[in-house]
Amino acid sequence: AAKLGREPTKAELKFVAELYDYDVMNSLRARVDNVVKDPATAELLKPWYRLLCKRPGFHDEYLEAFNLPNVKLVDTGGRGVQQLSEKGIVVDGVEHPVDCLIFATGFEAGISYTELLGFEIYGRNGVALSEHWRTGVRTLHGLTTDGFPNCILMGGNQQSATAANTAHLLDEQARHVAYIYRTMRARGIRRFEPSVEAVDAYVRSVRAAPVNETLLDFYLDCTPSYFNMEGRAQKSEDIFFGGRYGDGPIPFFNMLLAWQAEGSMAGFVVENADTSLQ
């Protein structure tokens, strides 16, 4: 069928998206007013950020709980809990006694690899991974990096694919890593690492993927979350969906399988038990 009218411009698409965003978020804020009886508490519970700036969540009884006589909302003003005392929680200098404390702090996902680990990794000549990646992440297939022999970097934040099912991504990565170590054992390889040239080539392929400027601008303007490195993001690589393998998860998995099928451990420098690096 023939198309009617012209294609909308990026500015027009952005405008329509903002209107839709405002409509959806306004309905969520209105629901808070409809459910929570205390106006002051309701105002503090309203989500004043763009749709999908934070991971959406829903619970049938969450808002209703704030109408119970034994439930009180303590607003931290975005700064979090000040400290824990012997008797309870301290927020803005005020102690709130509690009998039981349940930790539900969430997790940080869109931060640097060493921050995720909670410790530093040191490679050849004592070089720290954070220093090695100071000007940008460098990997081969998102799993290894030059200068760090026998080091596997699992996860999706460093030039791997983005998959809706993270467990699927980790499973495919684990299978690939198992192939590497199985091949090492079969061939008597005691040490491996990607060459600088192989890493450079892979980094170029990742960075060659087109950047969705609209999506980038959206996440850079969002309130702090794992989508924008807790508000520290400044470029495409910093946002949660940036700096990934651009063709999607299935082509990424197929690339790993093709690399295995080729059989030469292409891009790796290896050292056998009885030979030097080759």
N, C-alpha and C positions, 0 to 999 in steps of 0.2 A: 504494500500500500504506500502511496505517496505521502511524504511528510508534509504537515501543514505548518506554515510559519518558519521562522529561522531558529537556529541553535542558540540557546541562551548563552550570554557571556559569563565569564568567571565571576564577575562582580554581581551579576544577577543571581547566579546560583548561590553565591555566598549570602546574599540578602534573603533569599527564600529559606535557606537553611537556618539562618538566624531567627527568622519569624517562626519557623517550625519549632526550633529549640526553645524559644521564649514561651510558646504555647504549651509545650509539654511540661517544661519546668514550672510554669505558673500553675498548671493543674496539680502537680505534686505539692507545691506550696499550699494550694487551696485545700488539699486533702489533709494536711497537717492542721490547718485551722478547723476543719470539720471534725477531726477526731480528738485532738488535745484540748481539754477544757480550759486550762489556764492560758490566757493570751501571752503572757511573758514567756512561759515555757515553749509554747507553740512557735513563737518568733525565733527562739534560739535553735529550734530543731529544723528550721526551713533550710533547704539546700540552695544557697546563693552562689551557684556556679553553673557553668554550661553543661548541657546534657553530654554524658560520656567523658567529661573531664575526670570523673571518678568512676570506678567500676560500679555499675548499677546493682543494687541489692534490694530485696524485699522480704518482709516478714509480716504475717498477718497480725501478730500481737505486739510488735515493737512499739508503735505509737500509742496503742491502748494502755501499755504498761505505765506510761507517764500520768495516767489518771488515777493510779492506785495511791492510797494514802501513805504507803511505806516507800514510795519511789520519789527521788528528788534528782533533778538534773543540775549538775555543777558545770558551769561554762568555764572553760579554761582560756577563752579568747584566742584559740589557735596555738597557744604556747605549750599545751600539754600539762601533765602533772608536775608540780614543782619538786616534790620529794615524798617519800614514804616515811612515816614516823612510827613510833612504837604502838600508837593507838589507831592510826589510820592514814589518810591521804591529806597532803598539804597542797592547796591550790591558792596561789596569790597571797600567801602568808596566813591563810585560814585553814585550820586543821578540821578535817571531817572524820570523826570516829567511825570505824566499821568493825563488825565482828568477823567478817570473812571477805577476803579480797580475791576476785577472779580476774586473772590477767587475760585480756583479749586485745592485744596490741597490734594485731595484723602483721604484715611483713613488708620488707623493702625489696622490690624486684628491679626497678629501673635505676640501679646505681652501679658503680664500677665493680669489676669482677673481684678485686681484692676486698672491697667493702662488703660484698656479698659473702665472701669466705670468712671474713673477720680476721684474716692474717695475710701477711705478705708472702709471695713466692719469689725465690731467688734463682736465677739461672746461671749460665756460665759467667765466670769472672765476678760473681756476686752482684750481678745486675738485677734490680728489683723489677717485677712485672709492671708495677705502676709506673716506673720510670721508663721502661721499654715502650710502654703504650702512652707516654705522656703527650705525644702529638697526635695520637689516634690509635685505635685498635688495629693490630696486625696479626692475621691468622692464615692458616690454610684450612679451608673447609669449616672454619669456626671452632676447630678442636685443638689445634697445635699452633705454636709460634716459634719463629727462629730464635736460637740462642737458649732454648729451654728444652734440652734433650729428655726424652721419655716422659714428657709432661702432657697430660691430656686435660683439656679445659671443657668440662661438660656444661651444658646449659644453652640457652638461646640468645643471650644478650650480646654475644661477640661474633657477629658476622655469620651466624647460622640462619636457619629459616624461622619464620613466624608461623606457628600452627595454632589453630583454635584449641586443639587437644595437646597440651604441653607434654603429657605422658607419652603420646605417640612420638613426638620429636625426640624425647629422651631415649625411648626404646630404639629408634632408628640409629641414634648416635651410639648407643651401647653396642648394637650389633656391629657397627663400623669399627668401633674400638676393639671389640672382640676379634674381628678379622685381622686388625693390625697386629695384635699380640699373638694370635695364632700363627700368622705368617712369620713373625719374628722368631718364634720357637722353632718352626719348621726349617727355617733357613739359618739358624744359629746367629741371629742378629741380637746383639746385646744393647745397642744404643741406636736411637733414630731421632731425627728432628727435621723439620722442613727447611729447605734451602731459602736463603734470602730472596732469590729470584722467583721461587714458587710462591712465596708469601706475597711479594710485590705484585705478581700477576693476579693472584686471587683478590687482593685488596682493590686493584684497579677494576676488576670485574664487578665487585660489590658496589664500588662508588660510581660506576658507570650507569647503574640503575637510575631511572628518572625519579626525581624527588617530587612528591605531591606537596607543592608549596602551600596549598590551602590547608591541608592536614597539618603541616609543620607549623604554620602560623597559629592554627587553632590550639595545638598542644603547648606551644610556647606561651600563649596567653592564659592558659588554664591555671587554676589554683594548684598549689603543690600536690603532686601525687607521683606514683611510680611511672606514670606515662611521660613525665617531663623531668625525671631525675630529681624529684622532690623540689621542683622550682629552679633548679640550677642549669637546666638545659639552655644551650645557646645556639646549637646547630642541629642539623638533621640527625647526625650520629648519636646525639645525646637523648633524643626522645625514644620511648620504649620500642616503637616500631621502626626506628631509623637504624641505619648501618647494618641492615640484615640482607640476606640473600634475596635479591629483588624479584626472582621469577616465581617465588612461592614454594611451599613445602614439598609438593610432589616432584617438581623438577629437581629440587635440592636432594631429595632421597634418591632419585634416579641417578643424579650425578655421583653420589657416593657409591652406588652399585656399579656404575660404569667404571669408576676408578678401581674398585676391587676386581672387576672382571678383566681389566687390562693387565693386572698382575705384577707390574714392575715396581709398585710403591712409588709411582711417579711423584716427583717433587721432594722426596725425602733423601736426605743424606744418612747413610747407615754405616754402622761399625760392627763387623762380625767379631766373634770371640778371638779369632786368630789373625785378624787383619786390622788395618787402620781405617779411618773414615774413607768412604769411597763414593 
